[in-house]
Amino acid sequence: MIATFKNIISLLFLAVFLSCQSQNAVVNSKNQVATVVDDTTFVNLKDYSTDFIYDMKYATEDNFLKAKVYDCAECYLRLKTVKALIVANEAFVKKGFRIKLFDCYRPLDIQKKMWTIVSNPKYVADPARGSIHNRGGAVDITLVDKKGKELDMGTAFDFFGIEASHGYEKLSQKIKYNRILLKTVMTQNGFNSFDSEWWHYNLQSALKDKVANEKWKCN
């Protein structure tokens, strides 16, 4: 009888112990969920995909500013922008193309530097208001084929004439097709086009995010 009673006590103790362990596991699980990267966190696109081509123009002097304004060539964006961009790129890959990036997230300090060089809102967004690039929701892009050759879009990147606008009609059918292809896939995946620049796309859900000045370290 005493042995049976002791066995019952032991079983009760074991049940309580296992219950506590189970509760700790839930707590630990919740803690793990809490550490998941938020969609608005800035991340490096290269950490999430190796399927993109990069030509980060503002990390060189090969741009309309004729000045290097980034310390190094990296493409940072908010995580939700990265997710949408990867899905769009996967659609292009199926068609035999890939996205080539010219510019991504732009810290506000860089926007101010650009504004100092060219203080014209026709070419550079006034840092007093900030741009979607400063919010981590914009990319400047084109497409390349399987050999890495850029598709003909009619003008160079950062050409600010009317010929760069989506509504410009005096283009060959091939150029029109290339622009339509780029625009169609991007808009199908949550991005908005910018009327005067065939290369610029904004993630629609990022338009109201805050202007940021996050910086990244150069290796």
JOKA-V657764 format. One record per backbone hydrogen bond with DSSP energy under -0.5 kcal/mol. NH is the residue of the N-H (numbers start at 1). CO is the residue of the C=O. If there is no record, write none. Layout:
NH_CO ; NH_CO
//
This chain:
5_1 ; 6_2 ; 7_3 ; 8_4 ; 9_5 ; 10_6 ; 11_7 ; 12_8 ; 13_9 ; 14_10 ; 15_11 ; 16_12 ; 17_13 ; 18_14 ; 19_15 ; 20_16 ; 21_17 ; 22_18 ; 23_19 ; 24_20 ; 25_21 ; 26_22 ; 27_23 ; 28_24 ; 29_25 ; 30_26 ; 31_27 ; 32_28 ; 33_29 ; 34_30 ; 35_31 ; 35_32 ; 36_33 ; 41_38 ; 43_77 ; 45_43 ; 45_75 ; 47_44 ; 48_45 ; 49_45 ; 53_99 ; 55_101 ; 57_55 ; 57_102 ; 58_102 ; 59_56 ; 60_57 ; 63_61 ; 66_63 ; 69_58 ; 69_67 ; 70_58 ; 74_72 ; 76_74 ; 77_43 ; 78_136 ; 79_41 ; 80_39 ; 81_78 ; 82_78 ; 83_79 ; 84_80 ; 85_81 ; 86_82 ; 87_83 ; 88_84 ; 89_85 ; 90_86 ; 91_87 ; 92_88 ; 93_89 ; 94_90 ; 95_91 ; 95_92 ; 96_93 ; 97_92 ; 98_144 ; 100_142 ; 101_53 ; 102_140 ; 103_140 ; 105_76 ; 106_133 ; 108_212 ; 110_107 ; 111_107 ; 112_108 ; 113_109 ; 114_110 ; 115_111 ; 116_112 ; 117_113 ; 118_114 ; 120_118 ; 123_120 ; 124_120 ; 129_126 ; 130_126 ; 134_131 ; 135_132 ; 136_133 ; 137_132 ; 139_201 ; 140_103 ; 141_139 ; 141_199 ; 142_100 ; 144_98 ; 145_149 ; 148_145 ; 151_143 ; 153_151 ; 159_156 ; 160_158 ; 164_161 ; 165_162 ; 166_195 ; 168_165 ; 171_169 ; 176_172 ; 177_173 ; 178_174 ; 179_175 ; 180_176 ; 181_177 ; 182_178 ; 183_179 ; 184_180 ; 185_181 ; 186_182 ; 187_183 ; 188_184 ; 189_185 ; 189_186 ; 190_187 ; 191_186 ; 192_202 ; 194_197 ; 194_200 ; 195_193 ; 197_194 ; 198_164 ; 200_197 ; 201_139 ; 202_192 ; 203_137 ; 204_190 ; 204_202 ; 206_203 ; 207_204 ; 209_206 ; 212_134
//
